[in-house]
Amino acid sequence: MTERVVDLGSDARLAALVGDVVTVDTPEPHPVGARVVLRDGVATVPGKVVEALRRGKGYRLRLRLFSPSAAVRAALTARLAGRTDPDSFPESPRPCR
């Protein structure tokens, strides 16, 4: 069986990281429940698709990672911190007056 790989070094883009759940924008769909391997350079971590939504020409996937190491978490956090594209930042809430 072929392994489903979500490669952050090529066509996928990391959008968010909350605990063990990552949000990834990718051009390929993956069905909910599918087991995947998230690859960030040489680091890999297995996971499972928990949500898949169509977004523009691509897809937005939420992946639950299975026991990511501290090194993988640090690499993902660094990838998020290094982004500068305008779509990577959520809108700030409007101030209450």
Rosetta silent file (secondary structure, phi, psi, omega in degrees, C-alpha in Angstrom):
SEQUENCE: MTERVVDLGSDARLAALVGDVVTVDTPEPHPVGARVVLRDGVATVPGKVVEALRRGKGYRLRLRLFSPSAAVRAALTARLAGRTDPDSFPESPRPCR
SCORE:     score description
SCORE:     0.000 S_00000001
   1 L     0.000  136.233 -179.653    0.000    0.000    0.000 S_00000001
   2 L   -78.400  135.647 -179.732    1.301    3.456   -0.918 S_00000001
   3 L   -79.655  133.798  175.253    1.888    5.830    1.955 S_00000001
   4 E   -82.286  123.296 -177.423    0.091    9.188    1.768 S_00000001
   5 E  -118.255  131.364  171.998    2.677   11.901    2.290 S_00000001
   6 E  -109.127  107.244 -173.739    2.021   15.577    3.009 S_00000001
   7 E  -101.746  112.010  179.973    5.343   17.248    2.242 S_00000001
   8 L   -73.183  -12.774  179.730    5.776   20.756    3.670 S_00000001
   9 L   -84.948  -10.238 -177.350    8.951   21.171    1.632 S_00000001
  10 L  -123.295  -85.798 -170.229    7.188   21.044   -1.728 S_00000001
  11 L  -102.106  -13.556 -178.409    3.509   21.588   -2.400 S_00000001
  12 L   -97.236  153.247 -179.879    1.869   21.809    1.059 S_00000001
  13 E  -130.102  128.958  178.580    1.848   24.861    3.334 S_00000001
  14 E   -73.769  126.056 -178.190    1.538   24.798    7.110 S_00000001
  15 E  -106.350  -32.562 -178.052   -1.287   27.105    8.231 S_00000001
  16 E  -160.509  157.726  176.491   -1.600   26.407   11.988 S_00000001
  17 E  -142.451  117.375  177.983   -0.342   24.276   14.852 S_00000001
  18 E  -134.481  107.647 -178.316   -2.389   23.731   18.011 S_00000001
  19 L    63.468 -123.004  178.606   -1.231   20.962   20.299 S_00000001
  20 L   -97.834   11.245 -178.439   -1.036   17.768   18.242 S_00000001
  21 E  -111.791  126.319  175.713   -3.259   19.132   15.445 S_00000001
  22 E  -113.741  148.211  173.994   -1.800   20.848   12.387 S_00000001
  23 E  -111.403  128.964 -174.121   -3.688   22.637    9.638 S_00000001
  24 E  -131.055  134.337  171.441   -2.160   22.275    6.190 S_00000001
  25 E   -94.536  128.222 -176.210   -3.107   23.769    2.810 S_00000001
  26 E  -143.519  149.612  178.237   -2.439   21.265    0.036 S_00000001
  27 L   -76.812  -17.322 -177.630   -3.365   20.867   -3.631 S_00000001
  28 L  -102.364  137.620  174.735   -4.267   17.180   -3.139 S_00000001
  29 L   -80.505  149.459  171.607   -7.336   15.921   -1.297 S_00000001
  30 L  -134.172  133.915 -177.163   -7.015   13.241    1.360 S_00000001
  31 L   -71.220  150.587  175.397  -10.120   11.597    2.811 S_00000001
  32 L   -60.292  134.185 -178.616  -11.083   11.997    6.451 S_00000001
  33 L    96.268  -13.175 -179.445   -9.722    9.042    8.389 S_00000001
  34 L   -70.402  140.268  174.846   -6.774    8.482    6.048 S_00000001
  35 E   -85.691  134.607 -177.865   -3.414    7.867    7.685 S_00000001
  36 E  -133.027  166.597  172.507   -0.731   10.224    6.423 S_00000001
  37 E  -119.874  121.749  176.143    2.905   11.074    7.060 S_00000001
  38 E   -89.231  123.937 -178.020    3.706   14.751    7.546 S_00000001
  39 E  -116.358  127.646  175.863    7.188   15.500    6.234 S_00000001
  40 E  -126.635   91.464 -174.047    9.116   18.660    7.101 S_00000001
  41 L    70.312 -120.871  179.645   12.534   18.309    5.518 S_00000001
  42 L   -92.955  -15.845 -179.718   14.039   15.156    6.972 S_00000001
  43 E   -80.310  135.843  176.655   11.687   15.004    9.980 S_00000001
  44 E  -131.762  149.829  176.778    8.557   12.888    9.556 S_00000001
  45 E  -147.167  132.805  178.911    5.646   12.199   11.847 S_00000001
  46 E   -76.304  156.805  178.773    2.622    9.954   11.258 S_00000001
  47 E  -163.178 -171.052 -177.323   -0.879   11.282   11.636 S_00000001
  48 E  -141.661  140.021  178.100   -4.494   11.005   10.579 S_00000001
  49 E   -75.262  121.684  179.206   -6.780   13.340    8.606 S_00000001
  50 E  -107.738  -16.022  177.087   -9.541   14.550   10.942 S_00000001
  51 E  -156.516  139.853  177.750  -11.037   17.231    8.675 S_00000001
  52 E  -137.430  123.596 -179.107  -10.805   18.040    4.959 S_00000001
  53 E  -127.731  146.512  174.034  -12.253   21.178    3.397 S_00000001
  54 E   -78.795  136.555  179.766  -12.101   22.591   -0.113 S_00000001
  55 E  -143.210  107.586 -178.223  -10.341   25.956   -0.177 S_00000001
  56 L    60.962 -127.927  178.713   -9.933   27.823   -3.462 S_00000001
  57 L   -86.832   -6.923 -176.751   -8.105   25.574   -5.914 S_00000001
  58 E  -121.918 -151.854 -176.646   -6.763   23.347   -3.137 S_00000001
  59 E  -136.945  150.191  173.800   -7.729   21.763    0.157 S_00000001
  60 E  -114.340  121.571 -178.513   -7.290   22.567    3.826 S_00000001
  61 E  -113.371  141.972  168.984   -6.596   19.524    5.972 S_00000001
  62 E  -108.479  126.348 -177.602   -6.502   19.156    9.727 S_00000001
  63 E  -118.665  130.255  172.046   -4.164   16.392   10.789 S_00000001
  64 E   -91.847  118.615 -178.836   -3.869   14.855   14.246 S_00000001
  65 E   -84.734  143.609  179.766   -0.234   13.935   14.712 S_00000001
  66 L   -95.242  107.110  175.578    0.697   10.766   16.570 S_00000001
  67 L    48.879   61.819  177.435    3.234   11.537   19.325 S_00000001
  68 L   -68.812  139.270 -179.981    5.296   14.250   17.624 S_00000001
  69 L   -74.074  167.463  177.892    8.747   14.624   19.149 S_00000001
  70 H   -62.566  -34.575  178.923    9.998   17.870   20.625 S_00000001
  71 H   -66.289  -40.681  178.404   12.248   18.308   17.572 S_00000001
  72 H   -66.690  -44.180  177.422    9.287   17.995   15.192 S_00000001
  73 H   -59.012  -43.059  179.650    7.236   20.454   17.257 S_00000001
  74 H   -64.211  -41.048  179.078   10.140   22.915   17.225 S_00000001
  75 H   -64.622  -41.320  179.168   10.562   22.557   13.450 S_00000001
  76 H   -68.082  -40.713  177.823    6.842   23.144   12.843 S_00000001
  77 H   -63.519  -41.598  178.232    6.785   26.132   15.187 S_00000001
  78 H   -64.812  -38.211  178.072    9.824   27.599   13.426 S_00000001
  79 H   -63.159  -42.163  178.383    8.154   27.079   10.038 S_00000001
  80 H   -66.041  -41.520 -178.148    5.069   28.963   11.252 S_00000001
  81 H   -67.777  -27.032 -176.755    7.144   31.781   12.752 S_00000001
  82 L   -86.170   -4.010 -177.640    9.128   32.228    9.536 S_00000001
  83 L   -74.380  143.682  178.452    6.147   32.781    7.240 S_00000001
  84 L  -130.374    0.062 -179.487    5.642   36.195    5.715 S_00000001
  85 L   -69.755  145.927 -174.031    2.876   35.657    3.150 S_00000001
  86 H   -63.378  -26.661 -178.921   -0.214   37.828    3.833 S_00000001
  87 H   -75.180  -11.392 -174.177   -2.590   34.845    3.996 S_00000001
  88 H   -81.076  -12.004 -177.508   -0.672   33.338    6.903 S_00000001
  89 L  -108.223  125.382  178.519   -1.871   35.826    9.490 S_00000001
  90 L   -69.228  157.464  177.618   -5.459   35.694   10.770 S_00000001
  91 L   -65.445  140.704  177.514   -7.464   38.876   10.979 S_00000001
  92 L   -80.333  147.139 -179.146   -7.085   40.613   14.301 S_00000001
  93 L   -67.590  149.858  178.597  -10.283   41.073   16.284 S_00000001
  94 L   -73.863  138.385 -178.693  -11.931   44.456   16.229 S_00000001
  95 L   -68.490  142.792  176.928  -11.434   46.406   19.448 S_00000001
  96 L   -87.509  136.531  178.893  -14.462   46.774   21.711 S_00000001
  97 L  -123.013    0.000    0.000  -15.373   50.315   22.689 S_00000001
